[in-house]
Amino acid sequence: MTDPERVEALLDMVDPARATGPSRGPELAVMGLAVATSRGGYQPTNAGWVLIGDRGRAFQPN
């Protein structure tokens, strides 16, 4: 998985308006960029948020 693919997969995770394909959460979790949630999904870790940078800023919790 290349960096652009990682960024796209992370943005798919946080943006509900994006078309969702198969979840890449498990792959991102192995890399330390996502963590499993109690509801069965995945959310970005701090490292994941840093990777998506300004593109993900609108979705970051306050």
CORSULJO-V80572 format. One line per field, one symbol per residue. psi: psi as a letter, one per 20 degrees, with the letter a starting at -180 (. if undefined). A space follows every 10 residues. Layout:
# CORSULJO-V80572
psi = ???
This chain:
# CORSULJO-V80572
psi = prghhggghg hhhioiiqpp bppjghghhh ijirqqriji aqqqrhhghg gichhihiip q.
